[in-house]
Amino acid sequence: MKIGIISNVYPPFIRGGAEIIAAMQAQGLKSNWQHVFVISSRPAKVKVIGASIFTSGVWSTTIDTVDDIDVYRFNPNNIYYYLDDFKYPSFVRLFWHLLDTFNIFSYFKVKNILFKEKPDVIITHNLMGIGFLIPKLIKKLKIKHVHILHDVQLITPSGLILKDKEEATSHKFFKMIAYPKLMNYLMATPDIVISPSKFLFDFYKKNNFFVKSKKFVLPNPIKALVKLNKQNNPNLHLVYLGQINKAKGVLDLIESFAKIKLPHIRLGIVGVGEDLSKAKRLSQGDNRIKFYGWLNHEKLGPLLSKADIVVVPSLCYENSPTVIYEALSMGLPVLAADIGGNSELIKEGFNGWVFPAGQFEVLNKKIISLYQQREKISSMADNCRRSVSNCVLDNYTINLLKIINDEYQTDAQ
C-alpha cells in the first residue's frame, strides 16, 4: 500500500511534538513494508539543514530523504515561513492566516505531487502553514483520508486555550468571524480521524466537527522502552522539558518553586522559547534552578539519568503531550497538571501524579511530600514503562494499519 503523509513541518524542521509523531509514523509504516512518502513545507531559501541539502528558491519543490523516506518540500509562498511567526505582530499574523487558509499555491503543489505518486491513502497531521485547502483536494481526488489530531488549532489558530480563559477576547473574535465553521467546512469530513486522547475528540464533538468520520482513540507512538542508568544522589531532581512559554506553565512553576525552601530539591529547565529571558529573570538568585537550553537525545540522556520526576505544569488544554510518553518510556514518573488529555496517561501513584491546573500551591505540597518519600519514586520505574508498553512503535503501526484497513475493533464513536 502506498501511503502519503502530509505535515506542515517535518524533521529536521521541528517546533513541537506533532512533527515528531509524523516522522515516527512514517518510520513505522516503512518498517511494516508500506511504501511511504511525505509532503511538507520549507523556508524560501535553505542550503543545508543537518544532513539534508535543499536547493534555494521560492518556487521549487525539493526532495530529500529522512530515514530512507522521500520527503517533498516546498515553500508555501506566504508572507513568512510558519516557524517564523513569533517575529511578526498580530495584525500581520492575521493576514498570514487568511492567505494560509486559502493557499491556492500549496493546493496545486500538493496536487502535482499526488498525481505523480498516486497514493492509496493520505494521512494528514497539522496543516497550518501548508494550507487548509488540502483536505478538499484529497476528497476531490477520491483518496482515502486519515487525519491525526494534535491540538485545538481548528477552533483557535494559536492552538492554545488557557484554563479559565476559554472565553478570552481572541477566542471570541475567531468565533465571531466563523473561523471554526470555516475550518469544519474545509476539513471536508476525513474518512477516519484519530486522536491520542478522548479529551480532544470530546472537544471537537462539542464543536460539531467530524460528524460523519470514523473516529478512533490511538495513543501516540514511542520509539522504545529505555532503562536509564540511574545515578543515586541525595537531591530530588525535577525536570521540565518543553517550550519556554507562559501557556505551558513553566513561568509559574519557577515562581512557585522559589517558595520551596528545601535546599536538596533541584529544578532543571530544558527547552527554548519566547519567554526564555523572562524565565531566567524569575530564577535569578536561586542556584537550585538550572537552564540547559535545547538538548538533543545524546545530551538529554545523561541529564535524565539524574532526574527523578518530569514536571508538566500546563496552563493550556493539552492533547496528549509527547513529553509524557517519552518520560514514562524511560521509567520516569510524571507530575502533571490535570488538564486536557494529561490525566488519561497518568495513574495516580502508579506512574505519576496529577494536580489541579494552575494550583501551584498544591504542586508545591506534592513536591515536598515526594521529597520525603523518594524511595517510592525509584520503585515506580517499571510501572512507568509498563504503562506505555502498548505504544511502542511497532504495536502502534499495526493498530494504525488495522484502522486504515477497517479491521480495528474499538473506536470513539
C-alpha positions as CSV (number, residue, x, y, z in Angstrom):
1,M,0.0,0.0,0.0
2,K,1.3,3.5,-0.9
3,I,0.8,6.0,1.9
4,G,1.4,9.7,1.8
5,I,1.9,11.7,5.0
6,I,1.3,15.5,4.9
7,S,2.6,17.6,7.8
8,N,3.1,21.3,8.0
9,V,6.7,20.8,9.2
10,Y,8.8,17.7,9.3
11,P,12.2,16.9,10.7
12,P,14.8,18.4,10.6
13,F,12.4,21.3,10.9
14,I,10.8,21.0,14.4
15,R,8.6,23.1,16.6
16,G,6.7,20.6,18.8
17,G,5.6,17.0,19.2
18,A,3.3,16.8,16.1
19,E,6.0,16.6,13.5
20,I,8.0,14.1,15.7
21,I,4.9,11.9,15.7
22,A,4.5,12.3,11.9
23,A,8.1,11.2,11.5
24,M,7.8,8.2,13.8
25,Q,4.6,7.2,12.0
26,A,6.4,7.3,8.6
27,Q,9.2,5.2,10.0
28,G,6.8,2.7,11.5
29,L,4.9,2.3,8.3
30,K,8.0,1.8,6.2
31,S,9.3,-0.8,8.6
32,N,6.0,-2.6,8.1
33,W,6.5,-2.9,4.4
34,Q,4.4,0.1,3.3
35,H,5.5,2.4,0.5
36,V,5.7,5.8,2.3
37,F,6.4,9.4,1.1
38,V,6.0,12.7,2.9
39,I,4.9,16.2,1.8
40,S,5.9,19.1,4.0
41,S,7.0,22.8,3.9
42,R,10.3,24.6,3.9
43,P,11.6,28.1,4.1
44,A,12.1,30.0,0.9
45,K,15.9,29.7,0.9
46,V,17.6,26.8,2.6
47,K,21.0,25.4,1.8
48,V,22.0,22.8,4.5
49,I,19.9,21.6,7.4
50,G,21.6,18.7,9.3
51,A,22.5,16.1,6.7
52,S,19.9,17.3,4.2
53,I,20.7,19.6,1.3
54,F,18.0,21.8,-0.3
55,T,18.1,23.9,-3.4
56,S,17.2,27.6,-3.0
57,G,14.2,29.3,-4.4
58,V,10.6,30.2,-3.6
59,W,9.0,28.3,-6.4
60,S,10.9,25.0,-6.4
61,T,9.9,21.7,-4.9
62,T,12.8,19.8,-3.3
63,I,13.1,16.1,-2.5
64,D,15.4,14.9,0.3
65,T,15.4,11.7,2.3
66,V,14.9,11.3,6.1
67,D,15.4,7.7,7.3
68,D,15.2,6.5,3.7
69,I,11.8,8.1,3.2
70,D,11.3,10.6,0.3
71,V,10.2,14.0,1.6
72,Y,8.8,16.5,-0.8
73,R,9.2,20.1,0.5
74,F,8.1,23.4,-0.9
75,N,7.7,27.0,0.3
76,P,4.0,27.8,0.7
77,N,4.7,31.3,-0.7
78,N,3.1,33.2,2.2
79,I,4.2,36.4,3.9
80,Y,6.6,34.5,6.1
81,Y,7.5,30.9,6.9
82,Y,5.3,29.2,9.6
83,L,8.2,28.7,12.1
84,D,8.9,32.5,12.0
85,D,5.5,33.6,13.2
86,F,6.8,34.9,16.5
87,K,8.8,37.6,14.7
88,Y,5.6,39.4,13.4
89,P,2.9,41.5,15.1
90,S,-0.6,40.2,15.4
91,F,-2.1,42.1,12.5
92,V,0.5,40.6,10.1
93,R,-0.2,37.1,11.5
94,L,-3.9,37.6,11.0
95,F,-3.4,38.4,7.3
96,W,-0.9,35.4,7.1
97,H,-3.7,33.1,8.4
98,L,-6.1,34.3,5.8
99,L,-3.6,33.5,3.0
100,D,-2.8,30.2,4.6
101,T,-6.4,29.2,4.8
102,F,-7.0,29.6,1.1
103,N,-3.5,28.9,-0.1
104,I,-4.1,28.0,-3.8
105,F,-0.3,27.8,-4.4
106,S,0.0,24.9,-1.9
107,Y,-3.1,23.3,-3.3
108,F,-1.6,22.9,-6.8
109,K,1.9,22.0,-5.4
110,V,0.3,19.1,-3.4
111,K,-1.9,18.2,-6.3
112,N,1.1,17.8,-8.6
113,I,2.9,15.6,-6.1
114,L,-0.2,13.4,-5.6
115,F,-0.7,13.0,-9.3
116,K,2.9,11.8,-9.5
117,E,2.8,9.4,-6.5
118,K,-0.8,8.1,-6.8
119,P,-1.2,7.1,-3.1
120,D,-3.8,4.7,-1.8
121,V,-4.1,6.6,1.5
122,I,-3.2,10.1,2.7
123,I,-2.5,10.8,6.4
124,T,-2.7,14.4,7.4
125,H,-1.3,16.0,10.5
126,N,-1.3,19.7,11.4
127,L,-1.9,21.7,8.2
128,M,-1.5,25.2,9.4
129,G,1.4,26.6,7.4
130,I,0.9,24.4,4.4
131,G,-2.7,25.2,3.6
132,F,-6.2,24.2,4.6
133,L,-7.4,23.6,1.0
134,I,-5.6,20.2,1.1
135,P,-8.4,18.2,2.6
136,K,-10.8,19.4,-0.2
137,L,-8.1,18.3,-2.7
138,I,-7.8,14.8,-1.2
139,K,-11.6,14.4,-1.3
140,K,-11.8,15.6,-4.9
141,L,-9.1,13.1,-5.9
142,K,-11.1,10.3,-4.1
143,I,-8.1,9.3,-2.0
144,K,-8.8,7.7,1.4
145,H,-8.1,10.4,4.0
146,V,-6.9,9.8,7.6
147,H,-6.5,12.9,9.8
148,I,-4.5,12.9,13.0
149,L,-5.5,15.4,15.7
150,H,-2.8,17.1,17.7
151,D,-4.3,20.3,19.2
152,V,-7.2,22.7,19.2
153,Q,-6.0,24.8,16.3
154,L,-9.1,24.2,14.2
155,I,-11.0,26.2,16.8
156,T,-8.4,28.9,17.5
157,P,-5.4,29.4,15.3
158,S,-2.9,29.6,18.2
159,G,-3.8,26.1,19.2
160,L,-3.7,27.3,22.8
161,I,-6.7,27.7,25.1
162,L,-5.8,28.6,28.7
163,K,-7.7,27.3,31.7
164,D,-10.2,29.9,33.0
165,K,-9.6,31.9,29.8
166,E,-11.8,29.9,27.5
167,E,-13.9,33.0,26.7
168,A,-10.9,35.3,26.1
169,T,-11.4,38.1,23.5
170,S,-9.1,36.4,21.0
171,H,-11.2,33.2,21.0
172,K,-14.5,35.2,20.8
173,F,-13.1,37.1,17.9
174,F,-12.4,33.9,15.9
175,K,-15.8,32.6,16.7
176,M,-17.4,35.9,15.7
177,I,-15.7,35.7,12.2
178,A,-16.8,32.0,12.0
179,Y,-13.3,30.6,11.9
180,P,-14.4,27.2,13.5
181,K,-17.2,26.8,11.0
182,L,-14.8,27.6,8.1
183,M,-12.3,25.0,9.4
184,N,-15.1,22.5,9.8
185,Y,-16.1,23.0,6.2
186,L,-12.5,22.9,4.8
187,M,-11.6,19.7,6.7
188,A,-14.0,18.0,4.3
189,T,-15.0,15.1,6.5
190,P,-12.0,12.8,6.5
191,D,-12.8,9.1,6.2
192,I,-11.0,8.5,9.5
193,V,-10.0,10.7,12.4
194,I,-7.5,9.6,15.0
195,S,-6.8,11.3,18.3
196,P,-4.4,10.1,21.0
197,S,-6.8,11.4,23.7
198,K,-10.5,11.1,24.3
199,F,-10.4,14.7,25.6
200,L,-9.7,16.1,22.1
201,F,-12.5,14.1,20.5
202,D,-14.9,15.3,23.1
203,F,-13.7,18.9,22.5
204,Y,-14.3,18.7,18.7
205,K,-17.6,16.8,19.1
206,K,-18.9,19.7,21.2
207,N,-18.0,22.0,18.3
208,N,-19.7,19.7,15.7
209,F,-16.5,18.5,13.9
210,F,-16.1,15.2,12.1
211,V,-19.7,14.1,12.5
212,K,-19.6,11.7,9.6
213,S,-16.0,10.5,10.1
214,K,-15.0,7.2,11.7
215,K,-13.2,8.1,15.0
216,F,-10.6,6.2,16.9
217,V,-8.5,6.9,20.0
218,L,-5.0,5.6,19.5
219,P,-2.3,6.8,21.9
220,N,0.9,8.3,20.3
221,P,3.8,6.0,19.5
222,I,7.1,5.8,21.4
223,K,10.3,4.5,19.8
224,A,11.3,2.1,22.6
225,L,11.3,1.4,26.3
226,V,14.5,2.6,27.8
227,K,16.2,1.7,31.0
228,L,18.3,4.7,32.2
229,N,21.5,4.2,34.1
230,K,20.2,6.0,37.2
231,Q,22.6,7.8,39.5
232,N,21.9,7.9,43.2
233,N,22.1,11.3,44.9
234,P,20.6,12.9,48.0
235,N,18.6,15.5,46.0
236,L,15.2,15.4,44.4
237,H,15.7,16.3,40.8
238,L,12.7,17.7,38.9
239,V,12.9,18.3,35.2
240,Y,10.8,20.5,32.8
241,L,11.1,19.5,29.1
242,G,9.3,21.7,26.6
243,Q,8.8,25.1,25.1
244,I,9.6,28.1,27.4
245,N,6.2,29.6,27.0
246,K,3.8,31.1,29.7
247,A,1.0,28.9,28.5
248,K,3.0,25.8,29.3
249,G,3.1,26.8,33.0
250,V,6.9,27.0,33.2
251,L,7.0,30.6,34.4
252,D,4.5,29.9,37.3
253,L,6.5,26.7,38.0
254,I,9.7,28.7,38.5
255,E,7.9,31.3,40.7
256,S,6.2,28.7,42.9
257,F,9.4,26.6,43.1
258,A,11.2,29.5,44.7
259,K,8.8,29.3,47.7
260,I,10.1,25.8,48.5
261,K,13.0,26.5,50.8
262,L,14.4,22.9,50.9
263,P,18.0,23.0,49.5
264,H,18.0,19.4,48.2
265,I,15.2,19.9,45.7
266,R,16.5,20.9,42.2
267,L,14.8,22.0,39.0
268,G,16.2,21.6,35.5
269,I,14.7,23.5,32.6
270,V,15.3,22.0,29.2
271,G,14.0,23.9,26.1
272,V,13.9,27.3,24.4
273,G,11.0,29.7,23.6
274,E,9.8,33.2,23.5
275,D,9.7,33.5,27.3
276,L,13.2,32.2,28.0
277,S,14.6,35.5,29.1
278,K,11.7,36.1,31.5
279,A,12.1,32.6,32.9
280,K,15.8,33.3,33.6
281,R,15.0,36.6,35.3
282,L,12.5,34.8,37.6
283,S,15.1,32.3,38.6
284,Q,17.9,34.8,39.4
285,G,19.4,34.2,42.8
286,D,18.2,30.6,43.1
287,N,21.1,28.3,42.3
288,R,18.8,25.2,42.6
289,I,17.3,26.1,39.1
290,K,19.5,25.4,36.1
291,F,18.7,26.1,32.4
292,Y,20.1,23.7,29.8
293,G,18.7,25.2,26.5
294,W,17.7,22.8,23.8
295,L,19.3,19.3,24.0
296,N,19.5,16.5,21.5
297,H,18.9,13.0,22.7
298,E,22.6,12.2,23.1
299,K,22.9,15.1,25.7
300,L,19.5,14.6,27.2
301,G,20.2,11.0,28.3
302,P,22.8,11.9,30.9
303,L,20.6,14.7,32.3
304,L,17.6,12.4,32.7
305,S,19.7,9.7,34.3
306,K,20.0,12.2,37.2
307,A,16.3,13.1,37.1
308,D,13.6,11.7,39.5
309,I,10.4,13.3,38.1
310,V,9.4,15.1,34.9
311,V,7.0,18.0,35.6
312,V,4.3,19.0,33.1
313,P,2.7,22.2,34.6
314,S,0.5,23.1,31.6
315,L,-2.0,26.0,31.9
316,C,-3.3,25.3,28.4
317,Y,-5.5,22.4,27.3
318,E,-3.1,19.7,26.1
319,N,-4.0,16.8,23.9
320,S,-1.6,14.0,24.7
321,P,1.9,15.6,25.3
322,T,4.8,13.8,23.7
323,V,7.0,14.6,26.7
324,I,4.8,12.4,29.0
325,Y,5.1,9.4,26.7
326,E,8.9,9.9,26.5
327,A,9.3,10.3,30.2
328,L,7.3,7.2,31.0
329,S,9.1,5.2,28.4
330,M,12.4,6.0,30.2
331,G,10.9,4.9,33.6
332,L,10.5,8.5,34.9
333,P,7.2,9.2,36.7
334,V,5.4,12.4,35.7
335,L,3.9,15.1,37.8
336,A,1.4,16.8,35.5
337,A,-1.4,19.4,35.6
338,D,-4.8,17.7,35.3
339,I,-5.9,19.5,32.1
340,G,-6.8,18.2,28.7
341,G,-5.6,14.7,28.0
342,N,-2.8,14.6,30.5
343,S,-4.6,12.6,33.1
344,E,-5.5,9.9,30.6
345,L,-1.9,8.9,30.6
346,I,-1.3,9.0,34.3
347,K,-2.5,6.7,37.1
348,E,-2.1,8.4,40.4
349,G,0.7,6.7,42.5
350,F,1.4,4.1,39.8
351,N,3.3,6.0,37.1
352,G,2.9,9.6,38.3
353,W,0.7,12.2,39.9
354,V,-1.6,15.0,38.9
355,F,-2.5,18.3,40.4
356,P,-5.2,20.8,39.5
357,A,-4.0,23.0,36.7
358,G,-2.9,26.5,37.9
359,Q,-2.9,25.5,41.6
360,F,0.8,25.7,42.1
361,E,0.5,25.7,45.9
362,V,-0.9,22.2,45.6
363,L,2.0,21.3,43.3
364,N,4.5,22.5,45.9
365,K,2.8,20.4,48.6
366,K,3.1,17.3,46.3
367,I,6.8,18.1,45.6
368,I,7.6,18.3,49.3
369,S,5.7,15.1,50.0
370,L,7.6,13.3,47.2
371,Y,10.9,14.5,48.6
372,Q,10.0,12.9,51.9
373,Q,9.3,9.5,50.2
374,R,12.0,9.4,47.5
375,E,12.4,5.6,47.8
376,K,8.8,5.2,46.4
377,I,9.8,7.2,43.3
378,S,12.7,4.9,42.3
379,S,10.4,1.9,42.6
380,M,8.0,3.2,40.0
381,A,10.3,2.9,37.0
382,D,8.9,-0.5,35.9
383,N,5.3,0.8,36.3
384,C,6.1,3.8,34.1
385,R,7.5,1.7,31.2
386,R,4.7,-0.8,31.6
387,S,2.1,1.9,31.2
388,V,3.2,2.8,27.7
389,S,4.4,-0.6,26.5
390,N,1.5,-0.9,24.1
391,C,2.6,2.4,22.5
392,V,5.9,1.0,21.2
393,L,6.2,2.0,17.5
394,D,5.6,-1.5,16.0
395,N,2.4,-2.0,18.1
396,Y,1.2,1.5,17.2
397,T,1.8,0.8,13.5
398,I,0.0,-2.5,13.5
399,N,-3.0,-0.8,15.1
400,L,-2.8,2.1,12.7
401,L,-2.8,-0.2,9.7
402,K,-5.8,-2.1,11.2
403,I,-7.7,1.2,11.4
404,I,-6.8,2.1,7.8
405,N,-8.0,-1.3,6.6
406,D,-11.2,-1.2,8.7
407,E,-10.0,-4.1,11.0
408,Y,-9.7,-2.2,14.3
409,Q,-12.4,-3.0,16.8
410,T,-12.5,-0.1,19.3
411,D,-13.5,3.4,18.2
412,A,-14.5,6.7,19.7
413,Q,-18.0,6.9,18.2
